[in-house]
């Protein structure tokens, strides 16, 4: 008969490996489980080491077992072979840790797909103990057919004290009490557990070492300061002595027996299940002592029939109970006797410590796992370059993938290898899982970093990679699924004690029903795609009308379907003055979860972030701790692994915050977190993906100074931030001081100090730092197929004031020509007084619109003079940028016949075509000096004997008004093939960067040349033209249709952003110049509408 090896104690202090037959016969209502993991409790280990179990209950330990069902007996109809299960090893016949065990159905719980067997094995003993203690031993009411209950129980606000709440059983007790709707839960534990215990339901946490413990508990209890119900999870003399001072006469004390009296677990010779007189006499009159003997819980028929078979699977499946963190432990003789038998792995729960240090220390006892040799980056642009830089630092080879239009991109040049995966549309390239996996096999890449966007939050991609034996550098698919659905994630968060905004998160999508829900919630409301992100599929409805709601609903659904393949939406209350505050969390496979502090991303346009900072301004240490604790609880609720961001809506009016969503990937704005912590988050991702513990514990993570990130986008802020495309004709950035974040010493926290309630440290000696994160270089093409972000400017200073000063200077020195950008807008924003004060909200831009978009001033005479000099010198015949050249512009005062000076008149225009043309008259005098006369709307301005010369093709050196200047000036020719016209798009532009300002001017084409071309942009009233290169999503009219002013006519999409063009007149459609699915160039007339005639009075 086949046998297997098991481990048991055979004598005091002795553990041996023994042989046993694999069971073949099992009785009715039983199941045979093939065990993958057994767990030992601290109690078991204590007994095994002392040999007491051998004397009292020989060889019995290993109370939990997880694995798969091998066989079921008669009467077991809800289990089948192969089911993943966990069992509370109740049957005393099976002593020791076994690879096979026969257990009654009543102690077996199914394990949901989103929970590993390694995590599951930690659940039954402590969870059963806590449930049995509360609802049997303390007689709290419960119903076997409804747990958690829908109704609030009687006396729900009675104070219940959990002593030793940091122990695993104590943590489960708090979670169960919260699920049962008890509201006054008081925990006594080490202060390092405070944030976590509050996040799972404790209303008050008192440090067990506090000299004012009794007063602290009394204050939390209120009234007479005494509690009626107490659970002691540690059962020590010290805990009894403290409880005696806070329990009221006639109260109940349940302690998890046996009592460890006088420091001895066994009481010297026997297991104590009663309080000895020396302890009992300290208590008030009539206190009832209840020693909890968990192995007797099967005598409660209700518990036996429902707890493990029904309730535990339900709580796990719905994410209502979070398994406690575990770590593999090498327990001396166990490992020595069993180190070659990996099918039975001894695990110790230990005293799980959410401060992380103990788990990191235990994990670090094992050798650190090496990083991968080669990884593939399934992305493009800035983030692909970012990942490549860290991989290079670590000696990891990189594989890039690219679409046809990205063949010359920077990330392709930086990677060790690069493979083409298809045409430009992302659906045919960067979203093709099969092609990316094929490249992994072809290149030998062992892991895939998804970056952000594209496949970074695609659970199927993570699953397919795992099936192919390739590591996904990100969270498990189950977490992506849970947090990818805004409705499901909010349900999970509510169960985890994370506050959520009121709203409808269900599956019913009937427009009438959703409108009714919106009316219940109260306008204004926010419609959001449940699988959305980056502002896609999101619409705010302010007016409480059916028409306004349905328009927002249809638009959100259409954009959601296009972006995410799913048009399901949720409806939530729209908070009037919100801030967007998010917390960077990180988790490893060993159960460690930490907060890397928060970021404020409130300043947004088109529902997308454009500037971020860390830490968030104006937060108290207590509020920072609360945010971090809730974020950690959110990560634990979905068994998160890797880098994640928990986003909250922060109500400026009430200081309350609500869960918004969790981004299960690295965020665009992660560098600001790196700058205040001194960490490399991509390196942390690689560490965790390799199976290593987090590099730092919570108490060691620095929070130093302040950081900002400004996103440089190809877009036109003065045209509703519409995206732009084109060639980066000129790109010059300020020189960065750092490639990665500056490093800081690890933080040290005093024992008992809060791990999360901290203030950023300020070091005046800290040197300012600047990083430029970009994926493009000069000459690159910004196309219409992808996000229009060009780069990120990241700065760090000793405090917010210095960091903001650094940001303004960096933006002054960031010069782009070829596409419209938001650089100047960002510079204006960074200098805005409200922003400087930290008075931010998501509606910051519309609130301060007039300040952020002041009328464009007339260019100064000095700037106009410099542009005129640049153009004249550039156009001079034979000018080759040499200082020894000879021309009318660089020699002595040349004269025409008749004695007239040689003079050049240059005509300029601002972007406002209605402005009076500006002329600049240039006349050479002695040497490299010129007389300059500027005729502008503000008047005539004369500059005499101005020295000037071109240093290179984009730099003018001159001295105007006694001031030496050296501006950068870049000429931008009109697009090739575009006929001359009165439109500025068909004319040469000149861009001058001077004194931190960019001024753009137009050199009009001669009128004779304009007359030769068709005026392609000569818009008449009623004509709708493409404001940018776009894809036509929907044409809503046809020739002959009548339209009203403001009616939606054409829907365009550019760079993943949808734009609706509306008629500016009422009239009849004369012609339609586009069709669905067509790419159209900027300026093309899409619809021609003949305005209706206005009758004469």
Buried (B, 14 or more C-beta within 10 A) or exposed (E): EEEBBBBBBEEEEEBBBBEBEBBEEBEEEBBBBBBBBBBBBBBBBBBBBBBBBBEEBBBBBBBBBBBBBBBBBEEBEEBEEEBBBBBBBBBEEBBBBBBBBBBBBBBBBBBBEBBBBBBBBBBBBBBBBBBBBBBBBBEBEBEBEEBBEEEEEEEEEBBBBBBBBBBBBBBBBBBBBBBBEBBBBBBBBBBBBBBBBBBBBBBBBBBBEBEEBBBBBBEBBEEEBBBBBBBBBBBBBEBBEBBBBBBBEEBBBBBBBBBBBEEBBBBEEEBBBEBBEEBBEBBBEEBEBBBBBBBEBBEBEEBBBBBBBBBBBBBBBEBBBBBBBBBBBEBEBBEEBBEEBEBBBBBBBBBBBBBBBBBBEBBEEBEEEEBBEBBBBBBBBBBBBBBBBBBBEBEBBBBBBBBEBBEEBBBBEBBBBBBBBBEBBBEBBBBBBEBBBBBBEEBEBBBBBBBBBBBBBBBEBBBBBEEEEBBBBBBBBBBBBBBBBBBBBBBBBBBBBBEBBEBBBBEEEEEEEBBEBBEEBEBBBBBBBBBBBBBBBBBBBEEBEEEBBBBBBBBBBBBBBBBBEBBBBBBBBBBEEBBBBBBBBBBBBBBBBBBBBBBBBBBBBBBBBBBBBBBBBBBEEEBBBBBBBBBBBBBBBBBBBBBBBBBBBBBBEEEEBBBBBBBBBBBBBBBBBBBBBBBBBBBBBBBBBBBBBBBBBBBBBBBBBBBBBBBBBBBBBBEEBBBBBBBBBBBBBBEBBBEBBBEBEBBEBEEEEBBBBBEBBBEEEBEBBBBBBBBBEBEBBBBBBBBBBBBBBBBBBBBBEBBBBBBBBBBBBBBBBBBBBBBBBBBBBBBBEBBBEBBBBBBBBEBBEEBBEEEEEBBBBBBBBBBBBBBBBBEBEEBEEEEEBEBBBBEEBBEEEEEEEBBBEBBBBBEEEEBEBBBBBBBBBEEBBBBBBBBBEEEEBEBEEBBBBBEEEBBBBBBBEEEEBEBBBBBBEBEEEBBBBBBBBBBBBBBBBBEEBBBBBBBBBEEEBBEEBEBBBEEEEBBBBBBBBBBBBBBBBEEEBEBEEEBBBBBBBBBBBBBBBEBBBBBBBEEBBBEEEEBBBBBBBBBBBBBBEEEEE
